[in-house]
């Protein structure tokens, strides 16, 4: 078996702050942001260490850097009231509407982070990941789009029926950063077939072995021997 050296994953995280309903909203520092760092080094094939060096080093492991950004325009993207979200309300060929306005905020922040990269001279080898809280009551659906090596995802405490660690922002970040790294969604048909085959193998492995049937005379002789 051959082991490869762990890569260095450099990520510029951006904690987006916005105002909505006369209140400021932001991701939680420990539960959303730090927990995401922990998730990445456990879920990704990385050395299990976090190196706080401004995302500039090349040691194996996760190299996170964090910016806090307040944006006065973002609230209207989150609640989808901005005119810039209207093109995401699409009328399909059959006349029905497809509402993609939940992507409005992430599209906006991705473009903003692309501008930040240019203005600050950040190399494309460092990924940008934006985090937007859903605590204001709107789900800002995540996506990797619009700029090179940039993606955004939501944070919040929804369990989705299984996630009980207080934040879904961690695995959502791993999902979107995976897209930024060029990974697509799995082929569900293939995945289901693989899962079914593995389950069938497991059922066979756990099935009790059938007892070898002994002739009646041998069973009687065994019984006498045990009784002696």
C-alpha positions in Angstrom: 0.0 0.0 0.0 1.3 3.4 -1.0 0.4 6.6 1.0 0.6 10.0 -0.6 1.7 13.1 1.3 -1.2 15.2 2.5 -1.8 18.3 0.5 -2.0 21.8 1.9 -5.6 23.2 1.6 -5.6 27.0 1.7 -8.9 28.6 2.3 -9.8 32.3 2.8 -13.0 32.1 4.8 -15.3 35.2 4.7 -17.8 35.6 7.5 -20.5 37.8 5.9 -22.5 40.2 8.1 -25.7 41.7 6.9 -28.6 43.8 8.2 -32.2 42.7 8.0 -35.3 43.7 10.0 -33.3 46.3 11.9 -30.8 43.7 13.2 -27.3 42.5 12.3 -26.9 38.9 11.4 -23.6 36.9 11.2 -22.3 33.3 11.5 -21.4 32.1 15.0 -17.6 32.1 15.5 -17.2 28.8 17.4 -20.3 26.8 16.3 -20.2 27.7 12.6 -16.7 28.8 11.7 -14.3 26.9 14.0 -16.5 23.8 13.8 -16.1 24.0 10.0 -12.3 23.9 10.3 -12.7 20.8 12.4 -15.0 19.1 10.0 -12.7 19.7 7.0 -9.6 18.1 8.6 -11.8 15.1 9.6 -13.7 14.6 6.3 -11.0 15.6 3.8 -7.8 13.6 3.0 -5.7 16.1 4.9 -3.2 15.9 7.7 -5.2 16.4 10.9 -3.8 19.8 11.8 -4.9 23.4 11.3 -2.1 25.9 10.5 -2.9 29.5 11.2 -0.5 31.2 8.9 -2.7 33.4 6.8 -3.3 30.6 4.3 0.1 31.1 2.8 2.2 28.1 3.9 2.7 24.7 2.2 2.7 22.4 5.2 0.3 19.4 5.0 -3.1 20.2 6.5 -5.7 23.0 6.5 -4.5 26.6 6.2 -7.5 28.8 7.0 -7.6 32.6 7.0 -10.7 34.5 8.2 -12.1 37.9 7.2 -15.2 39.5 8.7 -17.1 41.6 6.1 -20.1 43.8 6.6 -22.2 44.4 3.5 -25.2 46.8 3.5 -26.6 45.3 0.2 -26.5 41.7 1.3 -29.7 41.7 3.4 -31.8 42.4 0.3 -30.1 39.5 -1.4 -30.8 37.2 1.5 -34.5 38.0 1.7 -34.6 38.1 -2.2 -36.2 41.5 -2.3 -33.4 43.0 -4.4 -34.1 43.7 -8.1 -30.8 41.9 -8.7 -32.6 38.6 -7.8 -35.4 38.8 -10.3 -33.5 37.1 -13.1 -33.4 34.0 -10.9 -37.2 33.7 -11.2 -37.3 31.7 -14.4 -40.4 30.9 -16.6 -39.9 27.5 -18.1 -41.0 26.4 -21.6 -44.2 24.8 -20.1 -45.2 28.1 -18.5 -44.4 27.2 -15.0 -42.0 29.2 -12.8 -38.8 28.0 -11.3 -37.8 30.1 -8.4 -34.0 30.1 -7.9 -33.9 33.3 -5.9 -32.5 31.5 -2.9 -29.2 31.5 -4.9 -29.2 35.3 -5.1 -27.1 35.9 -1.9 -24.4 33.3 -2.7 -24.1 34.6 -6.3 -23.6 38.1 -4.9 -21.0 37.1 -2.3 -19.1 34.9 -4.8 -18.8 37.9 -7.1 -17.8 40.1 -4.2 -15.1 37.7 -3.2 -13.8 37.6 -6.7 -13.3 41.3 -6.5 -11.6 41.0 -3.1 -9.2 38.5 -4.6 -8.2 41.0 -7.3 -8.0 44.0 -5.0 -5.9 42.2 -2.4 -3.7 40.2 -4.7 -4.8 36.8 -3.4 -3.5 34.0 -5.6 -6.0 31.6 -7.1 -4.3 28.8 -5.3 -6.1 30.0 -2.2 -9.8 29.1 -2.2 -12.4 31.7 -1.0 -15.4 30.4 1.0 -18.2 32.7 2.2 -20.5 31.9 5.1 -24.0 33.4 5.4 -26.2 32.7 8.4 -29.8 31.7 7.9 -30.7 33.1 11.4 -32.7 35.9 9.9 -35.3 33.4 8.6 -34.2 33.0 5.0 -32.1 30.1 3.6 -29.3 31.5 1.4 -28.6 28.4 -0.7 -25.0 27.8 -1.4 -23.2 27.3 -4.7 -19.8 27.4 -6.3 -20.0 29.8 -9.3 -19.3 33.0 -11.0 -15.6 33.4 -10.1 -12.5 31.0 -10.1 -12.1 29.0 -6.9 -14.9 30.7 -5.0 -18.0 29.3 -3.3 -20.5 30.3 -0.6 -22.7 28.4 1.7 -25.2 29.0 4.5 -24.8 28.3 8.2 -27.5 27.6 10.8 -28.7 25.1 13.5 -31.1 23.1 11.4 -30.6 19.4 12.0 -31.9 18.2 8.7 -33.2 15.2 10.6 -29.7 13.8 11.5 -27.1 16.6 12.2 -27.2 17.2 16.0 -23.9 19.0 16.5 -25.5 22.5 16.4 -24.5 23.6 12.9 -24.9 22.3 9.4 -22.5 25.0 8.1 -19.6 22.6 8.6 -20.6 19.8 6.2 -22.2 22.4 3.8 -18.8 24.1 3.6 -17.1 20.8 2.8 -19.7 20.2 0.1 -19.3 23.5 -1.6 -15.5 23.5 -1.3 -15.6 20.1 -2.9 -17.4 21.6 -5.9 -14.7 24.4 -6.0 -12.1 21.6 -6.1 -13.8 20.2 -9.2 -15.9 17.5 -7.6 -19.4 16.9 -8.8 -22.5 15.3 -7.3 -22.4 11.5 -7.2 -24.4 9.5 -9.7 -27.2 8.4 -7.5 -28.2 5.4 -9.5 -24.6 4.0 -9.3 -24.4 5.0 -5.7 -27.6 3.2 -4.9 -26.5 0.1 -6.8 -23.2 0.0 -4.9 -25.0 0.5 -1.6 -27.5 -2.3 -2.4 -24.7 -4.7 -3.4 -22.8 -4.0 -0.1 -25.9 -4.5 1.9 -26.5 -7.8 0.2 -23.0 -8.9 0.9 -23.4 -7.9 4.6 -26.7 -9.8 4.9 -25.0 -12.9 3.5 -22.1 -12.5 5.8 -24.4 -12.2 8.9 -26.7 -15.0 7.9 -26.2 -17.9 10.4 -24.6 -21.0 9.0 -27.0 -23.9 8.5 -26.4 -26.7 10.9 -25.2 -29.9 9.3 -28.0 -32.4 9.6 -27.0 -35.6 11.4 -28.6 -39.0 10.9 -31.2 -39.8 13.6 -29.0 -42.7 14.8 -26.0 -40.5 15.2 -28.0 -37.9 17.1 -29.3 -40.6 19.5 -25.7 -41.9 20.0 -24.5 -38.3 20.8 -27.3 -37.9 23.3 -26.3 -41.1 25.1 -22.7 -40.0 25.2 -23.6 -36.6 26.8 -25.8 -38.4 29.4 -23.1 -40.8 30.4 
